[in-house]
Amino acid sequence: MPPRPGSPPWPLITLLLIFRDIDQILQCFRSQGPIRMDNNVITAYRDYTVEVQRKRASFTKVKQLLCDSNLTYSLLFPAHLWVIDGERTHIFSSLEDAWTWLHAKGLVDPTKDDPQTG
């Protein structure tokens, strides 16, 4: 039985076991722009485990500080923070490592900023 006219489309959840396939599908969605079917936009998102979602979210405050400092950064899969500082590249696997580096660079005030609120 299809959804009623005017109601939102049903979600389609798929399990893809080959990482290359996941990347190709997501790249296709990014490069094609909005894909429509019967006036509904079809989107694709990578699903992360709760643990990975929390770890990625833990970098939020660090990413804001990097943005404020005009440093280039990206969040790599599954949850590694990649930072370009001039000609040097840094990859942090934990919030504490990123926070230690920010302190060493003088980008945070140790009396005000706390990595656990990040």
C-alpha angles and dihedrals in degrees: 000000000000123000117273118264111273094019120115116268119260118260117248114211117194132182113218115185100186112078092207091059092051091051093047093050094047091045089052091053091048095048097043096055120216113357114207133195120179090345092306121118114232116212136179127210134182111243117222128195116252090253093053091045090054093047092049091047091051089070093059097102092042090052090051091052091048091050091049088051092050092241120149114240142161137187110238125204124303101005114315122130113223116198131183113206109180105301095342126091123206128190118196123195095184138041090234093057091050091047092050090052092049090052091049090051091050092238095128136048107235091206094056109026123073122186092213091066090051 
